[in-house]
Amino acid sequence: MDFPEPNAPASSRAEVFLTYLDYLRSRMIDKVRSLPAADQRASRLPSGWTPLELLKHVRYVELRWIEWRFEGRPVATPWGDEQEGRWHATERLVDLVAALEAQAEHTDVVVRSTDLSTRGVPGPGWRGDPASLERILFHLLQEYARHLGHLDIVTELAEGQVGE
């Protein structure tokens, strides 16, 4: 997927958010795929996370913000990306990618069918008043961008795909 240039035409702010989210997700998936299987499950950082754990984490971040918080849907394990206080993943790459892509499809439907000023449903996931969908999308963009930067470093150390 090509980088969504800032001057590319967009029909709405929602389309801008979705295009950037799609781009960042695709880059994360491509970078993890570029690594040998052993490096996908190994950590090169003092914090100890692995590329597969990071992929699972961003899927759960999106699940928590869109489904659990914004929509107020019951989620059996909103913190399913964590075990004993740290990220974990035992799934295969193909299954993690499928889960992230399904989550992306759900987010796409929610964003395309909801005004960005709509506030989330009050519930256990919020500290204080629920945020608007627009603020949630800004948060998701920063989360993906920050973690894609982390993944850039890891893939460079592992001699995988670097840069855009």
Phi and psi in radians as a Rosetta constraint file:
Dihedral C 1 N 2 CA 2 C 2 CIRCULARHARMONIC -1.326 0.35
Dihedral N 2 CA 2 C 2 N 3 CIRCULARHARMONIC 2.655 0.35
Dihedral C 2 N 3 CA 3 C 3 CIRCULARHARMONIC -1.066 0.35
Dihedral N 3 CA 3 C 3 N 4 CIRCULARHARMONIC 2.315 0.35
Dihedral C 3 N 4 CA 4 C 4 CIRCULARHARMONIC -1.339 0.35
Dihedral N 4 CA 4 C 4 N 5 CIRCULARHARMONIC 1.626 0.35
Dihedral C 4 N 5 CA 5 C 5 CIRCULARHARMONIC -0.990 0.35
Dihedral N 5 CA 5 C 5 N 6 CIRCULARHARMONIC 2.459 0.35
Dihedral C 5 N 6 CA 6 C 6 CIRCULARHARMONIC -1.033 0.35
Dihedral N 6 CA 6 C 6 N 7 CIRCULARHARMONIC -0.452 0.35
Dihedral C 6 N 7 CA 7 C 7 CIRCULARHARMONIC -1.652 0.35
Dihedral N 7 CA 7 C 7 N 8 CIRCULARHARMONIC 0.103 0.35
Dihedral C 7 N 8 CA 8 C 8 CIRCULARHARMONIC -1.231 0.35
Dihedral N 8 CA 8 C 8 N 9 CIRCULARHARMONIC 2.387 0.35
Dihedral C 8 N 9 CA 9 C 9 CIRCULARHARMONIC -1.072 0.35
Dihedral N 9 CA 9 C 9 N 10 CIRCULARHARMONIC 2.491 0.35
Dihedral C 9 N 10 CA 10 C 10 CIRCULARHARMONIC -2.471 0.35
Dihedral N 10 CA 10 C 10 N 11 CIRCULARHARMONIC 2.498 0.35
Dihedral C 10 N 11 CA 11 C 11 CIRCULARHARMONIC -1.405 0.35
Dihedral N 11 CA 11 C 11 N 12 CIRCULARHARMONIC -0.300 0.35
Dihedral C 11 N 12 CA 12 C 12 CIRCULARHARMONIC -2.876 0.35
Dihedral N 12 CA 12 C 12 N 13 CIRCULARHARMONIC 2.925 0.35
Dihedral C 12 N 13 CA 13 C 13 CIRCULARHARMONIC -1.123 0.35
Dihedral N 13 CA 13 C 13 N 14 CIRCULARHARMONIC -0.633 0.35
Dihedral C 13 N 14 CA 14 C 14 CIRCULARHARMONIC -1.037 0.35
Dihedral N 14 CA 14 C 14 N 15 CIRCULARHARMONIC -0.742 0.35
Dihedral C 14 N 15 CA 15 C 15 CIRCULARHARMONIC -1.104 0.35
Dihedral N 15 CA 15 C 15 N 16 CIRCULARHARMONIC -0.672 0.35
Dihedral C 15 N 16 CA 16 C 16 CIRCULARHARMONIC -1.070 0.35
Dihedral N 16 CA 16 C 16 N 17 CIRCULARHARMONIC -0.862 0.35
Dihedral C 16 N 17 CA 17 C 17 CIRCULARHARMONIC -0.996 0.35
Dihedral N 17 CA 17 C 17 N 18 CIRCULARHARMONIC -0.863 0.35
Dihedral C 17 N 18 CA 18 C 18 CIRCULARHARMONIC -1.132 0.35
Dihedral N 18 CA 18 C 18 N 19 CIRCULARHARMONIC -0.650 0.35
Dihedral C 18 N 19 CA 19 C 19 CIRCULARHARMONIC -1.134 0.35
Dihedral N 19 CA 19 C 19 N 20 CIRCULARHARMONIC -0.777 0.35
Dihedral C 19 N 20 CA 20 C 20 CIRCULARHARMONIC -1.177 0.35
Dihedral N 20 CA 20 C 20 N 21 CIRCULARHARMONIC -0.714 0.35
Dihedral C 20 N 21 CA 21 C 21 CIRCULARHARMONIC -1.066 0.35
Dihedral N 21 CA 21 C 21 N 22 CIRCULARHARMONIC -0.784 0.35
Dihedral C 21 N 22 CA 22 C 22 CIRCULARHARMONIC -1.032 0.35
Dihedral N 22 CA 22 C 22 N 23 CIRCULARHARMONIC -0.771 0.35
Dihedral C 22 N 23 CA 23 C 23 CIRCULARHARMONIC -1.079 0.35
Dihedral N 23 CA 23 C 23 N 24 CIRCULARHARMONIC -0.857 0.35
Dihedral C 23 N 24 CA 24 C 24 CIRCULARHARMONIC -1.111 0.35
Dihedral N 24 CA 24 C 24 N 25 CIRCULARHARMONIC -0.732 0.35
Dihedral C 24 N 25 CA 25 C 25 CIRCULARHARMONIC -1.049 0.35
Dihedral N 25 CA 25 C 25 N 26 CIRCULARHARMONIC -0.803 0.35
Dihedral C 25 N 26 CA 26 C 26 CIRCULARHARMONIC -1.100 0.35
Dihedral N 26 CA 26 C 26 N 27 CIRCULARHARMONIC -0.669 0.35
Dihedral C 26 N 27 CA 27 C 27 CIRCULARHARMONIC -1.150 0.35
Dihedral N 27 CA 27 C 27 N 28 CIRCULARHARMONIC -0.705 0.35
Dihedral C 27 N 28 CA 28 C 28 CIRCULARHARMONIC -1.081 0.35
Dihedral N 28 CA 28 C 28 N 29 CIRCULARHARMONIC -0.817 0.35
Dihedral C 28 N 29 CA 29 C 29 CIRCULARHARMONIC -1.076 0.35
Dihedral N 29 CA 29 C 29 N 30 CIRCULARHARMONIC -0.811 0.35
Dihedral C 29 N 30 CA 30 C 30 CIRCULARHARMONIC -1.070 0.35
Dihedral N 30 CA 30 C 30 N 31 CIRCULARHARMONIC -0.716 0.35
Dihedral C 30 N 31 CA 31 C 31 CIRCULARHARMONIC -1.155 0.35
Dihedral N 31 CA 31 C 31 N 32 CIRCULARHARMONIC -0.743 0.35
Dihedral C 31 N 32 CA 32 C 32 CIRCULARHARMONIC -1.164 0.35
Dihedral N 32 CA 32 C 32 N 33 CIRCULARHARMONIC -0.720 0.35
Dihedral C 32 N 33 CA 33 C 33 CIRCULARHARMONIC -1.083 0.35
Dihedral N 33 CA 33 C 33 N 34 CIRCULARHARMONIC -0.509 0.35
Dihedral C 33 N 34 CA 34 C 34 CIRCULARHARMONIC -1.251 0.35
Dihedral N 34 CA 34 C 34 N 35 CIRCULARHARMONIC -0.222 0.35
Dihedral C 34 N 35 CA 35 C 35 CIRCULARHARMONIC -1.553 0.35
Dihedral N 35 CA 35 C 35 N 36 CIRCULARHARMONIC 2.545 0.35
Dihedral C 35 N 36 CA 36 C 36 CIRCULARHARMONIC -1.057 0.35
Dihedral N 36 CA 36 C 36 N 37 CIRCULARHARMONIC 2.659 0.35
Dihedral C 36 N 37 CA 37 C 37 CIRCULARHARMONIC -0.907 0.35
Dihedral N 37 CA 37 C 37 N 38 CIRCULARHARMONIC -0.711 0.35
Dihedral C 37 N 38 CA 38 C 38 CIRCULARHARMONIC -1.099 0.35
Dihedral N 38 CA 38 C 38 N 39 CIRCULARHARMONIC -0.678 0.35
Dihedral C 38 N 39 CA 39 C 39 CIRCULARHARMONIC -1.300 0.35
Dihedral N 39 CA 39 C 39 N 40 CIRCULARHARMONIC -0.393 0.35
Dihedral C 39 N 40 CA 40 C 40 CIRCULARHARMONIC -1.169 0.35
Dihedral N 40 CA 40 C 40 N 41 CIRCULARHARMONIC -0.522 0.35
Dihedral C 40 N 41 CA 41 C 41 CIRCULARHARMONIC -1.828 0.35
Dihedral N 41 CA 41 C 41 N 42 CIRCULARHARMONIC 0.035 0.35
Dihedral C 41 N 42 CA 42 C 42 CIRCULARHARMONIC -1.882 0.35
Dihedral N 42 CA 42 C 42 N 43 CIRCULARHARMONIC 2.659 0.35
Dihedral C 42 N 43 CA 43 C 43 CIRCULARHARMONIC -1.841 0.35
Dihedral N 43 CA 43 C 43 N 44 CIRCULARHARMONIC 2.458 0.35
Dihedral C 43 N 44 CA 44 C 44 CIRCULARHARMONIC -1.980 0.35
Dihedral N 44 CA 44 C 44 N 45 CIRCULARHARMONIC 0.159 0.35
Dihedral C 44 N 45 CA 45 C 45 CIRCULARHARMONIC -2.151 0.35
Dihedral N 45 CA 45 C 45 N 46 CIRCULARHARMONIC 2.641 0.35
Dihedral C 45 N 46 CA 46 C 46 CIRCULARHARMONIC -1.014 0.35
Dihedral N 46 CA 46 C 46 N 47 CIRCULARHARMONIC -0.507 0.35
Dihedral C 46 N 47 CA 47 C 47 CIRCULARHARMONIC -1.219 0.35
Dihedral N 47 CA 47 C 47 N 48 CIRCULARHARMONIC -0.375 0.35
Dihedral C 47 N 48 CA 48 C 48 CIRCULARHARMONIC 1.580 0.35
Dihedral N 48 CA 48 C 48 N 49 CIRCULARHARMONIC -0.016 0.35
Dihedral C 48 N 49 CA 49 C 49 CIRCULARHARMONIC -1.351 0.35
Dihedral N 49 CA 49 C 49 N 50 CIRCULARHARMONIC 2.690 0.35
Dihedral C 49 N 50 CA 50 C 50 CIRCULARHARMONIC -1.920 0.35
Dihedral N 50 CA 50 C 50 N 51 CIRCULARHARMONIC 2.803 0.35
Dihedral C 50 N 51 CA 51 C 51 CIRCULARHARMONIC -0.997 0.35
Dihedral N 51 CA 51 C 51 N 52 CIRCULARHARMONIC -0.675 0.35
Dihedral C 51 N 52 CA 52 C 52 CIRCULARHARMONIC -1.161 0.35
Dihedral N 52 CA 52 C 52 N 53 CIRCULARHARMONIC -0.658 0.35
Dihedral C 52 N 53 CA 53 C 53 CIRCULARHARMONIC -1.115 0.35
Dihedral N 53 CA 53 C 53 N 54 CIRCULARHARMONIC -0.679 0.35
Dihedral C 53 N 54 CA 54 C 54 CIRCULARHARMONIC -1.124 0.35
Dihedral N 54 CA 54 C 54 N 55 CIRCULARHARMONIC -0.733 0.35
Dihedral C 54 N 55 CA 55 C 55 CIRCULARHARMONIC -1.077 0.35
Dihedral N 55 CA 55 C 55 N 56 CIRCULARHARMONIC -0.750 0.35
Dihedral C 55 N 56 CA 56 C 56 CIRCULARHARMONIC -1.142 0.35
Dihedral N 56 CA 56 C 56 N 57 CIRCULARHARMONIC -0.691 0.35
Dihedral C 56 N 57 CA 57 C 57 CIRCULARHARMONIC -1.043 0.35
Dihedral N 57 CA 57 C 57 N 58 CIRCULARHARMONIC -0.845 0.35
Dihedral C 57 N 58 CA 58 C 58 CIRCULARHARMONIC -1.153 0.35
Dihedral N 58 CA 58 C 58 N 59 CIRCULARHARMONIC -0.555 0.35
Dihedral C 58 N 59 CA 59 C 59 CIRCULARHARMONIC -1.105 0.35
Dihedral N 59 CA 59 C 59 N 60 CIRCULARHARMONIC -0.768 0.35
Dihedral C 59 N 60 CA 60 C 60 CIRCULARHARMONIC -1.229 0.35
Dihedral N 60 CA 60 C 60 N 61 CIRCULARHARMONIC -0.566 0.35
Dihedral C 60 N 61 CA 61 C 61 CIRCULARHARMONIC -1.042 0.35
Dihedral N 61 CA 61 C 61 N 62 CIRCULARHARMONIC -0.807 0.35
Dihedral C 61 N 62 CA 62 C 62 CIRCULARHARMONIC -1.134 0.35
Dihedral N 62 CA 62 C 62 N 63 CIRCULARHARMONIC -0.727 0.35
Dihedral C 62 N 63 CA 63 C 63 CIRCULARHARMONIC -1.035 0.35
Dihedral N 63 CA 63 C 63 N 64 CIRCULARHARMONIC -0.823 0.35
Dihedral C 63 N 64 CA 64 C 64 CIRCULARHARMONIC -1.083 0.35
Dihedral N 64 CA 64 C 64 N 65 CIRCULARHARMONIC -0.776 0.35
Dihedral C 64 N 65 CA 65 C 65 CIRCULARHARMONIC -1.319 0.35
Dihedral N 65 CA 65 C 65 N 66 CIRCULARHARMONIC -0.706 0.35
Dihedral C 65 N 66 CA 66 C 66 CIRCULARHARMONIC -1.517 0.35
Dihedral N 66 CA 66 C 66 N 67 CIRCULARHARMONIC -0.924 0.35
Dihedral C 66 N 67 CA 67 C 67 CIRCULARHARMONIC -1.436 0.35
Dihedral N 67 CA 67 C 67 N 68 CIRCULARHARMONIC -0.941 0.35
Dihedral C 67 N 68 CA 68 C 68 CIRCULARHARMONIC -1.241 0.35
Dihedral N 68 CA 68 C 68 N 69 CIRCULARHARMONIC -0.846 0.35
Dihedral C 68 N 69 CA 69 C 69 CIRCULARHARMONIC -1.482 0.35
Dihedral N 69 CA 69 C 69 N 70 CIRCULARHARMONIC -1.120 0.35
Dihedral C 69 N 70 CA 70 C 70 CIRCULARHARMONIC -1.071 0.35
Dihedral N 70 CA 70 C 70 N 71 CIRCULARHARMONIC -0.917 0.35
Dihedral C 70 N 71 CA 71 C 71 CIRCULARHARMONIC -1.402 0.35
Dihedral N 71 CA 71 C 71 N 72 CIRCULARHARMONIC -0.308 0.35
Dihedral C 71 N 72 CA 72 C 72 CIRCULARHARMONIC 1.229 0.35
Dihedral N 72 CA 72 C 72 N 73 CIRCULARHARMONIC 0.422 0.35
Dihedral C 72 N 73 CA 73 C 73 CIRCULARHARMONIC -1.379 0.35
Dihedral N 73 CA 73 C 73 N 74 CIRCULARHARMONIC 2.524 0.35
Dihedral C 73 N 74 CA 74 C 74 CIRCULARHARMONIC -1.190 0.35
Dihedral N 74 CA 74 C 74 N 75 CIRCULARHARMONIC 2.289 0.35
Dihedral C 74 N 75 CA 75 C 75 CIRCULARHARMONIC -2.180 0.35
Dihedral N 75 CA 75 C 75 N 76 CIRCULARHARMONIC 2.068 0.35
Dihedral C 75 N 76 CA 76 C 76 CIRCULARHARMONIC -1.013 0.35
Dihedral N 76 CA 76 C 76 N 77 CIRCULARHARMONIC -0.753 0.35
Dihedral C 76 N 77 CA 77 C 77 CIRCULARHARMONIC -2.328 0.35
Dihedral N 77 CA 77 C 77 N 78 CIRCULARHARMONIC 1.346 0.35
Dihedral C 77 N 78 CA 78 C 78 CIRCULARHARMONIC -1.103 0.35
Dihedral N 78 CA 78 C 78 N 79 CIRCULARHARMONIC -0.365 0.35
Dihedral C 78 N 79 CA 79 C 79 CIRCULARHARMONIC -1.920 0.35
Dihedral N 79 CA 79 C 79 N 80 CIRCULARHARMONIC 0.621 0.35
Dihedral C 79 N 80 CA 80 C 80 CIRCULARHARMONIC -1.160 0.35
Dihedral N 80 CA 80 C 80 N 81 CIRCULARHARMONIC -0.120 0.35
Dihedral C 80 N 81 CA 81 C 81 CIRCULARHARMONIC -1.537 0.35
Dihedral N 81 CA 81 C 81 N 82 CIRCULARHARMONIC -0.064 0.35
Dihedral C 81 N 82 CA 82 C 82 CIRCULARHARMONIC -2.072 0.35
Dihedral N 82 CA 82 C 82 N 83 CIRCULARHARMONIC 2.587 0.35
Dihedral C 82 N 83 CA 83 C 83 CIRCULARHARMONIC -2.581 0.35
Dihedral N 83 CA 83 C 83 N 84 CIRCULARHARMONIC 2.178 0.35
Dihedral C 83 N 84 CA 84 C 84 CIRCULARHARMONIC 0.938 0.35
Dihedral N 84 CA 84 C 84 N 85 CIRCULARHARMONIC 0.735 0.35
Dihedral C 84 N 85 CA 85 C 85 CIRCULARHARMONIC 1.394 0.35
Dihedral N 85 CA 85 C 85 N 86 CIRCULARHARMONIC 0.171 0.35
Dihedral C 85 N 86 CA 86 C 86 CIRCULARHARMONIC -2.510 0.35
Dihedral N 86 CA 86 C 86 N 87 CIRCULARHARMONIC 2.829 0.35
Dihedral C 86 N 87 CA 87 C 87 CIRCULARHARMONIC -1.123 0.35
Dihedral N 87 CA 87 C 87 N 88 CIRCULARHARMONIC 2.634 0.35
Dihedral C 87 N 88 CA 88 C 88 CIRCULARHARMONIC -2.629 0.35
Dihedral N 88 CA 88 C 88 N 89 CIRCULARHARMONIC 2.663 0.35
Dihedral C 88 N 89 CA 89 C 89 CIRCULARHARMONIC -2.710 0.35
Dihedral N 89 CA 89 C 89 N 90 CIRCULARHARMONIC 2.171 0.35
Dihedral C 89 N 90 CA 90 C 90 CIRCULARHARMONIC -1.947 0.35
Dihedral N 90 CA 90 C 90 N 91 CIRCULARHARMONIC -0.111 0.35
Dihedral C 90 N 91 CA 91 C 91 CIRCULARHARMONIC -1.216 0.35
Dihedral N 91 CA 91 C 91 N 92 CIRCULARHARMONIC 2.801 0.35
Dihedral C 91 N 92 CA 92 C 92 CIRCULARHARMONIC -1.357 0.35
Dihedral N 92 CA 92 C 92 N 93 CIRCULARHARMONIC 2.724 0.35
Dihedral C 92 N 93 CA 93 C 93 CIRCULARHARMONIC -0.979 0.35
Dihedral N 93 CA 93 C 93 N 94 CIRCULARHARMONIC -0.788 0.35
Dihedral C 93 N 94 CA 94 C 94 CIRCULARHARMONIC -1.031 0.35
Dihedral N 94 CA 94 C 94 N 95 CIRCULARHARMONIC -0.645 0.35
Dihedral C 94 N 95 CA 95 C 95 CIRCULARHARMONIC -1.296 0.35
Dihedral N 95 CA 95 C 95 N 96 CIRCULARHARMONIC -0.649 0.35
Dihedral C 95 N 96 CA 96 C 96 CIRCULARHARMONIC -1.165 0.35
Dihedral N 96 CA 96 C 96 N 97 CIRCULARHARMONIC -0.700 0.35
Dihedral C 96 N 97 CA 97 C 97 CIRCULARHARMONIC -1.129 0.35
Dihedral N 97 CA 97 C 97 N 98 CIRCULARHARMONIC -0.761 0.35
Dihedral C 97 N 98 CA 98 C 98 CIRCULARHARMONIC -1.075 0.35
Dihedral N 98 CA 98 C 98 N 99 CIRCULARHARMONIC -0.717 0.35
Dihedral C 98 N 99 CA 99 C 99 CIRCULARHARMONIC -1.152 0.35
Dihedral N 99 CA 99 C 99 N 100 CIRCULARHARMONIC -0.728 0.35
Dihedral C 99 N 100 CA 100 C 100 CIRCULARHARMONIC -1.157 0.35
Dihedral N 100 CA 100 C 100 N 101 CIRCULARHARMONIC -0.712 0.35
Dihedral C 100 N 101 CA 101 C 101 CIRCULARHARMONIC -1.164 0.35
Dihedral N 101 CA 101 C 101 N 102 CIRCULARHARMONIC -0.659 0.35
Dihedral C 101 N 102 CA 102 C 102 CIRCULARHARMONIC -1.156 0.35
Dihedral N 102 CA 102 C 102 N 103 CIRCULARHARMONIC -0.690 0.35
Dihedral C 102 N 103 CA 103 C 103 CIRCULARHARMONIC -1.109 0.35
Dihedral N 103 CA 103 C 103 N 104 CIRCULARHARMONIC -0.716 0.35
Dihedral C 103 N 104 CA 104 C 104 CIRCULARHARMONIC -1.076 0.35
Dihedral N 104 CA 104 C 104 N 105 CIRCULARHARMONIC -0.719 0.35
Dihedral C 104 N 105 CA 105 C 105 CIRCULARHARMONIC -1.089 0.35
Dihedral N 105 CA 105 C 105 N 106 CIRCULARHARMONIC -0.718 0.35
Dihedral C 105 N 106 CA 106 C 106 CIRCULARHARMONIC -1.123 0.35
Dihedral N 106 CA 106 C 106 N 107 CIRCULARHARMONIC -0.800 0.35
Dihedral C 106 N 107 CA 107 C 107 CIRCULARHARMONIC -1.026 0.35
Dihedral N 107 CA 107 C 107 N 108 CIRCULARHARMONIC -0.755 0.35
Dihedral C 107 N 108 CA 108 C 108 CIRCULARHARMONIC -1.006 0.35
Dihedral N 108 CA 108 C 108 N 109 CIRCULARHARMONIC -0.804 0.35
Dihedral C 108 N 109 CA 109 C 109 CIRCULARHARMONIC -1.090 0.35
Dihedral N 109 CA 109 C 109 N 110 CIRCULARHARMONIC -0.784 0.35
Dihedral C 109 N 110 CA 110 C 110 CIRCULARHARMONIC -1.079 0.35
Dihedral N 110 CA 110 C 110 N 111 CIRCULARHARMONIC -0.839 0.35
Dihedral C 110 N 111 CA 111 C 111 CIRCULARHARMONIC -1.169 0.35
Dihedral N 111 CA 111 C 111 N 112 CIRCULARHARMONIC -0.719 0.35
Dihedral C 111 N 112 CA 112 C 112 CIRCULARHARMONIC -1.216 0.35
Dihedral N 112 CA 112 C 112 N 113 CIRCULARHARMONIC -0.364 0.35
Dihedral C 112 N 113 CA 113 C 113 CIRCULARHARMONIC -1.885 0.35
Dihedral N 113 CA 113 C 113 N 114 CIRCULARHARMONIC 0.127 0.35
Dihedral C 113 N 114 CA 114 C 114 CIRCULARHARMONIC -2.330 0.35
Dihedral N 114 CA 114 C 114 N 115 CIRCULARHARMONIC 2.369 0.35
Dihedral C 114 N 115 CA 115 C 115 CIRCULARHARMONIC -1.129 0.35
Dihedral N 115 CA 115 C 115 N 116 CIRCULARHARMONIC 2.393 0.35
Dihedral C 115 N 116 CA 116 C 116 CIRCULARHARMONIC -1.108 0.35
Dihedral N 116 CA 116 C 116 N 117 CIRCULARHARMONIC -0.349 0.35
Dihedral C 116 N 117 CA 117 C 117 CIRCULARHARMONIC -1.462 0.35
Dihedral N 117 CA 117 C 117 N 118 CIRCULARHARMONIC -0.096 0.35
Dihedral C 117 N 118 CA 118 C 118 CIRCULARHARMONIC -1.132 0.35
Dihedral N 118 CA 118 C 118 N 119 CIRCULARHARMONIC 2.329 0.35
Dihedral C 118 N 119 CA 119 C 119 CIRCULARHARMONIC -1.575 0.35
Dihedral N 119 CA 119 C 119 N 120 CIRCULARHARMONIC 2.659 0.35
Dihedral C 119 N 120 CA 120 C 120 CIRCULARHARMONIC -1.148 0.35
Dihedral N 120 CA 120 C 120 N 121 CIRCULARHARMONIC 2.885 0.35
Dihedral C 120 N 121 CA 121 C 121 CIRCULARHARMONIC -1.401 0.35
Dihedral N 121 CA 121 C 121 N 122 CIRCULARHARMONIC 2.245 0.35
Dihedral C 121 N 122 CA 122 C 122 CIRCULARHARMONIC -1.009 0.35
Dihedral N 122 CA 122 C 122 N 123 CIRCULARHARMONIC 2.469 0.35
Dihedral C 122 N 123 CA 123 C 123 CIRCULARHARMONIC -3.125 0.35
Dihedral N 123 CA 123 C 123 N 124 CIRCULARHARMONIC -3.013 0.35
Dihedral C 123 N 124 CA 124 C 124 CIRCULARHARMONIC -1.185 0.35
Dihedral N 124 CA 124 C 124 N 125 CIRCULARHARMONIC -0.304 0.35
Dihedral C 124 N 125 CA 125 C 125 CIRCULARHARMONIC -1.392 0.35
Dihedral N 125 CA 125 C 125 N 126 CIRCULARHARMONIC -0.178 0.35
Dihedral C 125 N 126 CA 126 C 126 CIRCULARHARMONIC -1.721 0.35
Dihedral N 126 CA 126 C 126 N 127 CIRCULARHARMONIC 2.509 0.35
Dihedral C 126 N 127 CA 127 C 127 CIRCULARHARMONIC -1.902 0.35
Dihedral N 127 CA 127 C 127 N 128 CIRCULARHARMONIC 1.800 0.35
Dihedral C 127 N 128 CA 128 C 128 CIRCULARHARMONIC 1.606 0.35
Dihedral N 128 CA 128 C 128 N 129 CIRCULARHARMONIC -2.828 0.35
Dihedral C 128 N 129 CA 129 C 129 CIRCULARHARMONIC -1.250 0.35
Dihedral N 129 CA 129 C 129 N 130 CIRCULARHARMONIC 2.534 0.35
Dihedral C 129 N 130 CA 130 C 130 CIRCULARHARMONIC -1.088 0.35
Dihedral N 130 CA 130 C 130 N 131 CIRCULARHARMONIC 2.553 0.35
Dihedral C 130 N 131 CA 131 C 131 CIRCULARHARMONIC -1.496 0.35
Dihedral N 131 CA 131 C 131 N 132 CIRCULARHARMONIC 2.861 0.35
Dihedral C 131 N 132 CA 132 C 132 CIRCULARHARMONIC -1.325 0.35
Dihedral N 132 CA 132 C 132 N 133 CIRCULARHARMONIC 2.795 0.35
Dihedral C 132 N 133 CA 133 C 133 CIRCULARHARMONIC -1.036 0.35
Dihedral N 133 CA 133 C 133 N 134 CIRCULARHARMONIC -0.668 0.35
Dihedral C 133 N 134 CA 134 C 134 CIRCULARHARMONIC -1.052 0.35
Dihedral N 134 CA 134 C 134 N 135 CIRCULARHARMONIC -0.783 0.35
Dihedral C 134 N 135 CA 135 C 135 CIRCULARHARMONIC -1.139 0.35
Dihedral N 135 CA 135 C 135 N 136 CIRCULARHARMONIC -0.660 0.35
Dihedral C 135 N 136 CA 136 C 136 CIRCULARHARMONIC -1.106 0.35
Dihedral N 136 CA 136 C 136 N 137 CIRCULARHARMONIC -0.742 0.35
Dihedral C 136 N 137 CA 137 C 137 CIRCULARHARMONIC -1.148 0.35
Dihedral N 137 CA 137 C 137 N 138 CIRCULARHARMONIC -0.674 0.35
Dihedral C 137 N 138 CA 138 C 138 CIRCULARHARMONIC -1.028 0.35
Dihedral N 138 CA 138 C 138 N 139 CIRCULARHARMONIC -0.769 0.35
Dihedral C 138 N 139 CA 139 C 139 CIRCULARHARMONIC -1.078 0.35
Dihedral N 139 CA 139 C 139 N 140 CIRCULARHARMONIC -0.786 0.35
Dihedral C 139 N 140 CA 140 C 140 CIRCULARHARMONIC -1.084 0.35
Dihedral N 140 CA 140 C 140 N 141 CIRCULARHARMONIC -0.698 0.35
Dihedral C 140 N 141 CA 141 C 141 CIRCULARHARMONIC -1.071 0.35
Dihedral N 141 CA 141 C 141 N 142 CIRCULARHARMONIC -0.771 0.35
Dihedral C 141 N 142 CA 142 C 142 CIRCULARHARMONIC -1.171 0.35
Dihedral N 142 CA 142 C 142 N 143 CIRCULARHARMONIC -0.623 0.35
Dihedral C 142 N 143 CA 143 C 143 CIRCULARHARMONIC -1.110 0.35
Dihedral N 143 CA 143 C 143 N 144 CIRCULARHARMONIC -0.864 0.35
Dihedral C 143 N 144 CA 144 C 144 CIRCULARHARMONIC -1.097 0.35
Dihedral N 144 CA 144 C 144 N 145 CIRCULARHARMONIC -0.792 0.35
Dihedral C 144 N 145 CA 145 C 145 CIRCULARHARMONIC -1.104 0.35
Dihedral N 145 CA 145 C 145 N 146 CIRCULARHARMONIC -0.751 0.35
Dihedral C 145 N 146 CA 146 C 146 CIRCULARHARMONIC -1.087 0.35
Dihedral N 146 CA 146 C 146 N 147 CIRCULARHARMONIC -0.821 0.35
Dihedral C 146 N 147 CA 147 C 147 CIRCULARHARMONIC -1.257 0.35
Dihedral N 147 CA 147 C 147 N 148 CIRCULARHARMONIC -0.523 0.35
Dihedral C 147 N 148 CA 148 C 148 CIRCULARHARMONIC -1.128 0.35
Dihedral N 148 CA 148 C 148 N 149 CIRCULARHARMONIC -0.643 0.35
Dihedral C 148 N 149 CA 149 C 149 CIRCULARHARMONIC -1.090 0.35
Dihedral N 149 CA 149 C 149 N 150 CIRCULARHARMONIC -0.730 0.35
Dihedral C 149 N 150 CA 150 C 150 CIRCULARHARMONIC -1.049 0.35
Dihedral N 150 CA 150 C 150 N 151 CIRCULARHARMONIC -0.784 0.35
Dihedral C 150 N 151 CA 151 C 151 CIRCULARHARMONIC -1.151 0.35
Dihedral N 151 CA 151 C 151 N 152 CIRCULARHARMONIC -0.581 0.35
Dihedral C 151 N 152 CA 152 C 152 CIRCULARHARMONIC -0.978 0.35
Dihedral N 152 CA 152 C 152 N 153 CIRCULARHARMONIC -0.787 0.35
Dihedral C 152 N 153 CA 153 C 153 CIRCULARHARMONIC -1.129 0.35
Dihedral N 153 CA 153 C 153 N 154 CIRCULARHARMONIC -0.813 0.35
Dihedral C 153 N 154 CA 154 C 154 CIRCULARHARMONIC -1.096 0.35
Dihedral N 154 CA 154 C 154 N 155 CIRCULARHARMONIC -0.770 0.35
Dihedral C 154 N 155 CA 155 C 155 CIRCULARHARMONIC -1.205 0.35
Dihedral N 155 CA 155 C 155 N 156 CIRCULARHARMONIC -0.570 0.35
Dihedral C 155 N 156 CA 156 C 156 CIRCULARHARMONIC -1.139 0.35
Dihedral N 156 CA 156 C 156 N 157 CIRCULARHARMONIC -0.748 0.35
Dihedral C 156 N 157 CA 157 C 157 CIRCULARHARMONIC -1.097 0.35
Dihedral N 157 CA 157 C 157 N 158 CIRCULARHARMONIC -0.572 0.35
Dihedral C 157 N 158 CA 158 C 158 CIRCULARHARMONIC -1.585 0.35
Dihedral N 158 CA 158 C 158 N 159 CIRCULARHARMONIC 0.075 0.35
Dihedral C 158 N 159 CA 159 C 159 CIRCULARHARMONIC 1.094 0.35
Dihedral N 159 CA 159 C 159 N 160 CIRCULARHARMONIC 0.610 0.35
Dihedral C 159 N 160 CA 160 C 160 CIRCULARHARMONIC -1.677 0.35
Dihedral N 160 CA 160 C 160 N 161 CIRCULARHARMONIC -2.809 0.35
Dihedral C 160 N 161 CA 161 C 161 CIRCULARHARMONIC -1.162 0.35
Dihedral N 161 CA 161 C 161 N 162 CIRCULARHARMONIC 2.287 0.35
Dihedral C 161 N 162 CA 162 C 162 CIRCULARHARMONIC -2.170 0.35
Dihedral N 162 CA 162 C 162 N 163 CIRCULARHARMONIC 2.781 0.35
Dihedral C 162 N 163 CA 163 C 163 CIRCULARHARMONIC 1.286 0.35
Dihedral N 163 CA 163 C 163 N 164 CIRCULARHARMONIC -2.994 0.35
